[in-house]
Structures are given as structure tokens and as C-alpha cells.
Amino acid sequence: MLKQRLSLGKYFGIGLYVHWTFGLLLAFVAFQSWEGGLAEVAFSIVIVLSVFLCVTLHEYGHSLAARRFGIGTVDITLLPIGGVARLERMPRVPWKELVVAVAGPAVNVVIASVLLVVLLTMLGSEMFAGLMVDTGAAMVGSESVVAESEAVTTPAMAEAAAEMEDASLFGPIGILSYVYTLALINVALVIFNMIPAFPMDGGRVLRSVLAMMMSYAKATYIASRIGLVCAAIMAVMWFAGDQQSPVPVLIAMFIAYAGMSEAKQVEVTEAVRGLVARDVMIQNPPSVSMDTPLATISQTWQSSSVAAMPVVSLAGTVVGILRLSTVSSSIQNGVDPATTAGQMADHDATIVRQHDSLEDVLPTLARNERQLAVVDASGQLVGLLDLDSLRIRAALG
């Protein structure tokens, strides 16, 4: 997913990205409003972009609140179903997680409040203008008030009064409609985000409250299960409804998947709390030199059971990780047998130092990183961290 994003810049020191599928959302919105003409299409797209500006501010609310507790944010990504702020980690202290979770919806409360003030101000001005036009039209109909020489202007005033009476204050297109719609959407965002569906904001609030009364792992487990129930209800409501927009069911799928994934991650993190990489690593793991050709690598791997091998330089320093899946696909695709391990290695793979805390390392890993090279202070290979057997090795210690 991270390689399919467009950078929108860096704000408050945090990179902002938009996923390519966001374009599909704009196309869908344009298609839905096409019958209303180009003006309605443009208005609908402006509404969507404005909503996602509010979503962006929402995510920055989380990020800046986390920064107050010394927790950085990797980046923020906008998806068709909303925004995702990747924090380096969630606060372990329940009340701090509560603050971070509430900070996002609090931004939407502020936005909604400002928009409602603007809306009421505009409504007051509109009503005043309408009153003046109505007064002018009434004067046109009174012979005792309007002189004959002034009657030239009365048809225009009468027409303006008629248009004012027929006009819809909240028509499909217009500044009042824009402010009104955006205010309502921000209110809806606050209500929706506070649904106790982990890992949404409301679910994190629930987890933080539960964690004040029980263990963090148990609180996460309960919150994730409640999130599953909420996701199931959302999916049922979508299937029972008009099913015009796929967004609700996509959000339900995200809640179910992300909630269970984080619950599993917390379970592992809690199991290795207080441990460093050296405590659970595979010592003296197999490795491959960066100049080893593919033909030799395939033969070497037949006698090894690991799913990935560290790739080392001639000096013994780790330069990347080579996965068995990469070797297999290279052979199947007919890659030149002379291709070296250095050419096939993932040079962006995370490299862990032997004294790094596992609590800090695990939350920062990409989803496909299951085996990590462990090095000493000079970058020399000393072990392999296998996430698939991590909990078992932690129990052995």
C-alpha cells in the first residue's frame, strides 16, 4: 500500500500521502452526481475534498496529541474510507491513549462549531436581506407611499421579492448548502468515530477505559471483539439498505481486519515486554554473501528451513534481507542464474540492533517483515529475529 501513494507534502513535520484509490472515490462521486450537470458534479467533488481536509485535520489532531507524549508519527495516508495516522506506537498509559484517541474527534467538534457559527451568521444576513426586499415590495403595492415618478423601479423589486420567496435556502448548490453540509458531516464524523468499534477512536477510548481496570492485553481483546460486533452490524445494515455506496461495508471490513490484527500484535508485544532482540533471536543464523549467484542460493536454501536470510557484505556487515519467496519467484520467472543475492535483496528491510527493545521495534514493522537481521554495534550479523516463533522463544527465556 505504501508504494501506491502520492505525497501531498509535509506539515508539522509529518508526511501526508493520498492513496491512488482515492481517485476512484472522486470518479464514483462524479458518476453519482452526473445527472445534475457539471455544476453539481463540481459541487459534489468540492464537498468530498473539503470532507477529506477535515479528515486530515482530524488525523493531525491524533498525531500532535501523541507528540505531546513523546510519540512520533510515521506518516498520514488518506484512503477512500478515511484517514490513517501511523503512530510509532500507541501510548501504553491508558489515560494518555484516551487523550490521543479523543484529540481527533475534538478537532471535528471545533470545525463543526466554527461552521455552525458561520452558518448562523449567514442565515441572519440572509433573513435581513429578505426582510428588506419584502419591505420594498410591500411599498410598491402601496399607492399612498410610492410616488408615480418612483414606480419605474418597482417591477425589479417585485421580481426580486418573488425570487426570494421561491428560492431554497439549502438548495443543491450554493455557499449556504456547502457550509450546512460540511457542518453536518463533521458532526456525523464525531458521532461515527466515537462508536466503540476498535481500532476506531471510540474503540480506543473503550480500550483505554478497560485498561484502567484490567490488563492491557485483556482490554484489547475485549475491545477488538466488541469492534467485530460493530462491524457485523454495519455490514448487516448495509446489505439491508440501498447498497448504493460501498464505503460502509469497506469500513466494516477495515474494522474487522485492523481490529483483529492489532489485537494479535498487542498479544505478541505484551508477551515480549521488557525483552530485547538478543533475548529471543536465533543465534548464528544462516546468511548469504551479497555476491552469491542465484544458482548457488537455490541449492543452499534446499538445506535450510528459514524463510529469509540476511545478506552480508564481504566485510560481514548486513546490507539487506533475501526472502525465500523472492528466490522462488526469480527462478520461476527465468531470472539469470548469475543474478546475485545483493541484486535480489530487500535493502529497505528493517535491521535490528541486538539491544533494541522489542516493544519499540514490533509496532514499526511493515506487514511483510517476518524475519529480521540482528546486528551488533558495528553492523555485524549476530542473529535473526523470527516473528513467527517470537512468542515461543520469549516463553523459553
Salt bridges, closest charged atoms under 4 A:
ASP75 OD2 - ARG5 NH1 3.16
ASP75 OD2 - ARG86 NH2 2.88
GLU97 OE2 - ARG204 NH1 3.85
GLU97 OE2 - ARG207 NH2 2.62
ASP201 OD2 - HIS58 NE2 2.89
ASP201 OD1 - HIS62 NE2 3.04
GLU262 OE1 - ARG204 NH2 2.68
GLU262 OE2 - ARG207 NH2 3.51
GLU267 OE2 - ARG391 NH1 3.20
GLU270 OE1 - ARG92 NH2 3.27
GLU270 OE2 - ARG273 NH2 2.64
ASP346 OD2 - ARG323 NH1 3.12
GLU359 OE1 - ARG273 NH1 2.48
ASP388 OD1 - ARG370 NH2 2.98
